[in-house]
Amino acid sequence: MTREEKLILKYDEMSAFEKESAEEGMPVCCGIDEAGRGPLAGPVVAAACILDPDKPIYGLDDSKKLSPKKRDQLFDEINEKAKCFCVIRVEPDEIDRINILEATKKAMRACVAGLSIQPDVLLIDAVNLTGTGIPVKPIIKGDAKSNSIAAASILAKVTRDRIMEEYDKEYPGYGFAQHKGYGTAAHYAAIHELGISPIHRMSFLKKMH
């Protein structure tokens, strides 16, 4: 099997939930995912994406499995080919105020509200999202099983990585461009040396302040 044939086969396999929803009378599927629930610093970013079945994007997968170069390439292709999408960030002070799970859900709801097309169903990677008035299909490890969720995963991840790279220039010395705010040894060492920055999540650093 050629590489192209493998990509087509994988795309077809990852269209199963979308096809199933269409057979159930819900043809407009919106994939939703987030990036940045675990880091000590920076926003959580959610994305909602409605793909165009007539414009397949080959190579979609869980954003964490893809190289940065491949993610960037697919990010551009999603921007070009998707029917519509919306990306929303929730800042660290809001995360501290309402907790990370609620902040994630808030970002996801805002993404759905920001779409130019009303979806029939929301495909979500294992988050029980209520309050949109739209049926939800939670899919465990959905970013590796659904093209729509994979596309949302890539939109959220690339957007957040770029935000953290900009913060690296604003708050040098923490290594935000490298670890993207996650709790690496180098990141903890930088916090001990430089103190807590304005983009750190205080609720994630209770033992350090």
N, C-alpha and C positions, 0 to 999 in steps of 0.2 A: 504493500500500500504506500502510495506517495505521501509526502508531507501535506500536499494540498487536499488529498482525499481524507487524510486523518483529521484535518481542520474542519472539513465539511461534515464528517461523521460526528465530531465532537459538538459542532454547532447544532446539528440535528438532535443529538441526545439532550443538549441543554435547552432545547425548545419544547421539551415534553410538558412542562407545567403551563407554558403559554398555550400550547395546543389543547391541553386538557381544559383549560379555562375557556377557550373559545368554544369547545364542544359543549360546555356547560352554559353557554349563552353569555359569556363575559369575554368578548374578543379583545378589549383594550386593557392590556396588562401593564401595570406600572411596577417596576422593580425598585426597591428601597434598600439602602444600606448606609452604614456610617463608617467614619474613620476617627480614631482618637478617643475611644472610651477609656483606655488604660493609662495614657501618659500623665505625668506630673505637671505638665505645662501646656499652654496653648488651648485653642478651642476644640470642641467636638464638631465635626462636620458631617452633615447628612446629605444624601442625594436621592432624588427620585427621577426615574428615567422610563420613558415609553419608547421602545424601539419600533422601527418600521420593518415589518416582516418582508417587505419587497426590497429592502436594502440590507442584506445580511452583513454582519461584522464578524469575520472569522478570527479566532484566537482569544475570544473573551474567556476570562477565568477569574477566580478569586484574585483580587489585586495583590495580595501578599505573596502569591506564587509567581508573579511576573517580575521581570527585571524593570528597573526604573525607565530604561529606554523603551521597552515594550509597552509599559503603562502610558508613557507620554504619547507614543504612536497611536495607541487605542483611544486615548483621551481625545485626540484630535479627530479621529475617525467617528467617535460617538458624537462629538460636537457637530460634525458634518452630516451624519446620516440619521440620527435619532429623530423621531417625530417631535418630541419635546423633552426637556429635562429642567430640573431646578436644583440648585445647591445652596444650602443654608448652613451658617455657622452659629454656634452658641458659645459665648465667651466664658473665660474662667470664673469671673465673678458671679455669673448666673449659675454655672455648674456648682459653685460653692453654696449658693443660696438654695437651690432646689434639688440637688444631688445629680450625679452623672446619668443615671437611668432616665430621670424625668427630663433632664436637659436634652438627652438623645431623642426622646419621644417628641419633645417640643420642636426640635429641629426637623424631625421627620414629618410632623403634621404641617409645619410651615412649608416644607418642600411640596407636599401634596396640594396645599392651597395655592402654591405659586405656579402650578402647571397650567399651560394654556389649553390643554385637553383634559377633560374629566375622565379618569380611568374607571373601568368596570370593576376591577379587582386589584388589590395591592399584594404583591409577592414580597415577603419580608424575611430576612435572615434571622429567624428565631427571636424576634421582639414582638410582644403582644401589643400592637398599636390599636388604641381605641380613639374615638372622638372625631373621626373623619367622615363618618356616615357611609364609608365604602367598605365592602367585604374584604377581609384579610385572609391570606393563606400564608401562615408561618412555615418556613422551610428550613429545617436544620441544615447548616452548612450550605445555605442557598446560594451563596456567591460562587460556589463551585458546581452548582446543579442547574441554575437558571441563567440564561443569557441576560435577562432584564436586570436581575440582582447583580450579576457580575459587572454589567455596565455601570450601575449605580455605585458599586464598590470602587471601581476605577475612578469615576468622577470625584467621589468623596476623598479617596486616598491622594490622588494627584493634587487636588485643590489644597488639601491640608498640608501636604509636604511642601508645597510652594509657599504657603503662609508661614510655615516654620522656618523656611530658608530666608524669608524676608525678616522675620523676627531675629534671626541669627545676626543680621547686620545691625538691627536696632539694639540688641542686647548681646554684644560680643562676649565671648569667654565661656558661655554655657554649653556650646556645641550643638545648638538647636538644629543646625543644618545636617548634622550627622545622625543624632539619635531621635530627632523630631519630637523631643519632649518626653520620651520614655525614660524609665528609671534605670538607666545604665550606671555602672560604677563611676564612669567619667562624669556623668550628670550629677550624681550625688556629691562627688568631690568638688565640682564647680559650685554647687549650692553652698557647701561648707566654706568655700573660699570667698565667694562673692556675695553670699546672702540670697534671699528669695527675691525674684524679679517680679515686676507687675503682672507678668503673664502666667505665673505659677498658680496652681490650684491649691489654695490654703487647706482645703478639706482633705487633700491627698498628702499633705505635709505636716500633719498635726504634731508629730514628734519633733519637728524641726523649728517650731516657732512658739 
